[in-house]
Amino acid sequence: TNTAAKIALVRGGEETRAKRLGGVGQFDVTLRANTLTKAITSADRLVNVRTGDTFNILWAGSFDDRQRFVVLTCEQGGPQDG
């Protein structure tokens, strides 16, 4: 399901995997809370439909007392990234 989101880079870096240097970025993704977005877990993956970029979800929760938004901490360039 397509949902509008705000994607913000938290930190970026490089790490070595299988003797290859690759870029890794950590992002906070903010979504408006609804039945579908509240069901997101770290077993899911996020895809930016505009760019085709995929993100591994590390954490999903809400910092908003009124539960209006869901925040995902995501990683791009991680071991499951393809």
PyMOL commands that set and color helices and strands:
alter all, ss='L'
color gray80, all
select helices_A, chain A and resi 35-38
alter helices_A, ss='H'
color red, helices_A
select strands_A, chain A and resi 5-17+20-32+45-47+54-61+69-76
alter strands_A, ss='S'
color yellow, strands_A
deselect
rebuild
show_as cartoon
